[in-house]
Amino acid sequence: MSLSFKIARRFLFGKKTVNAINIITGISVLGITIGAAALVLILSVFNGFETLISSYFNAFNPEIKMLPAKGKTFSIDEEKLKIFDSIPGLVNYSKVLEEVVMMRYDDMQVFGVIKGVDEQYGVVNHIDSTIRLGSYKVEADGVNYGIIGAGIAGQLKLVPEHGFEPLEVYIPKKDVAGPFDPFFLQVNIVPSGIFAVQSEADNKYLICDLAVVEYLLQTENEYSAIEIKTEGNIGKVISTLREHFGSDFIFQNRFEQDEVFLKIMNIEKWLSFAIVCLIIFLVAFNLIGSLWMIVLDKKKDISILKAMGATDGMVRKIFLAEGIWISSLGIIFGFGIALLLYYLQKNIGLITVPDGFVISAYPVEIRWEDFAIVAFTVLVIGILISIAPAYKAGQIKAFVREE
């Protein structure tokens, strides 16, 4: 520890001639403590929501999604499908076909997206982990089954207690032969389950067998996307796929599939962080008063130090170190409070969320790099606030006339 820090510690913890200095210093430490704790807790709550939402996205979104660069669908023959089997690190893939349809259940109707999937879909995605009611089943014994998003199920007023009745799905026909030819193709799908991923997908998708959507669209070997599962080497697999398929296709990882949402969430996280930093900066103005009074209280000591050879720069360093000491105390106490509240929220759930969510209390997650970010931020604020009192202390003369 340098001499400046040792003297600053002595000035901070030593006896003061005026008790008000201790009170103001305590208020400064308290303000920084609350601010540091708030910063850590804000980051931990956003981390918790990020992890929670990502877990649902990871269950619904594949590791890699292959989309056409132009248009809604693409055709791919069996020879090109064999390429997927030859790529190292690619475990499995699922063919997907989507289209906007109208769904009707009893007297309720809603527009949504029907997503036809093949038998490998449940292997490529962890969709079964998102089922909140029923089970994942898209075809059995010649019956068309499907799972429906919780949002659409709510809009259609599906009543699982009474048993699921068939859901009517309609889509306009591409070609109408004559005035007596129906304008719509229609299929009945029996809901086998309701899934929830707390995202737009809940209010959008009905997932069923690929053959059903192929019938509705009157097409074959045409897909909206191919969803891919890997051994974990996502970047390498995407590079290999681009070598084989060129620029005709887009390959998205999980982040890119929900890039806009995750970016907005990240902006909200750091905007909240910046707002609390501004509040800490305002609260830290108490630190100016505290340091200013310590400068006045230690005026004689500063004069003695200067008489002994201390330079103006050394005196300034002492009071900058004083601000660092006060900020550090606030950081230590703040981290202690944050860890205590984190433990209570994690194990007891001090703050709950409204009914209707898949969780009962706000999720929290500690990331140790957040402590470094908060400590650095608070120390910088403490140093900035300490500059004015430190500069004033450096102007004190070596000899002080008694008032």
Secondary structure, 3 states (H helix, E strand, C coil): CCHHHHHHHHHHHCCCCCHHHHHHHHHHHHHHHHHHHHHHHHHHHHHHHHHHHHHHHHHHCCCEEEEECCCCCEECCHHHHHHHHHCCCEEEEEEEEEEEEEEEECCEEEEEEEEEECCCHHHHCCHHHHEEEECCCCEECCEEEEEEEHHHHHHHCCCHHHCCCCEEEEEECCCCCCCCCCCEEEEEEEEEEEECCCCHHHHCEEEEEHHHHHHHHCCCCEECEEEEEECCCHHHHHHHHHHHHHHHEEEEEHHHHCHHHHHHHHHHHHHHHHHHHHHHHHHCHHHHHHHHHHHHHCHHHHHHHHHCCCCHHHHHHHHHHHHHHHHHHHHHHHHHHHHHHHHHHHHCCCCECCCCCCCCECCCCCCHHHHHHHHHHHHHHHHHHHHHHHHHHHCCCCCCCCC
